[in-house]
């Protein structure tokens, strides 16, 4: 089974244990859910008329964005309807441009292990809601996203033609516990808590930015905060020589960036020529 726990605001959940059919869709989510979106459809919970929209089922084959009402928490158990098995490969089809991809695994695994057999066009991207993103260099993945978490949806941008591939079976690689994931992240980014405070759950969407300092910056010393009208909306981590920045918001937001120096313990407003932007989308 799968325990689905979503707090108020927007999340990107996916199902691995089983689907939710049309007959049980409304009763399953009761009154905690405000809206559910797939890549092409949406259902909204109107205060007067209840659920209405074209999206009436949820499957293990695609990802979703879901909004939980203010002050509510969705806590439901998704039953195993026989679709999940840890001994079978998972097939995935990635169309050109954006795909909303469900995570078929019930354990966390490294990004490189999950997509080890998948070759995409250079500059393709995989994006999470809250754990960063990575781009495909032509030979592998590079960025702030290193772990694929169970129960989460990932947005994958395919910069080339349609790709049909198989993902490894669950039991073909070692299970990665939550503690192990935390340890790996600490090795990469250090054990310092982020100075940037923001609430990404207020927004259904995010964007990604790749930038590099116009002068050399010491690795692991800096992080970046993204702001809209003085409000922090996200942050970026330095991987190698580049910053991978996730910003939560809406189309049309004007973004300003600030740099945090861990050693000096100070936040610096960045001039327009301080960073070279390689990608923003």
Order of alpha helices (4+ residues) and beta strands (2+ residues): beta-alpha-beta-beta-beta-beta-beta-beta-beta-alpha-beta-beta-beta-beta-beta-beta-alpha-beta-beta-beta-beta-beta-beta-beta
